[in-house]
Amino acid sequence: DFDDMINWVIRVFEEHPQVLSNYQEKFQYILVDEFQDTSGTQNRIVELLIHYWDQPNVFVVGDDDQSIFRFQGANIENMLH
């Protein structure tokens, strides 16, 4: 379980825009595999990274019939959003 580390990254990105900007420019293409198993906090990191671009280069792969990590906070609503 990496919740504490994920929350730390979100906090740093939100409190230090220059750090977020550095990563937004560094990662111009983002691929998220097994997207059906992402939690709200994991999805927040993706949202923060792609927010920099008017038309972000983000590709997510997931199968809503295979969502198996609900016990870790995975939220199928991420796919619908």
Secondary structure, DSSP 4 states (H G I P E B T S, - for coil): --HHHHHHHHHHHHH-HHHHHHHHHH--EEEESSGGG-BHHHHHHHHHHHTT-SS-EEEE---GGG---GGGTB-THHHH-
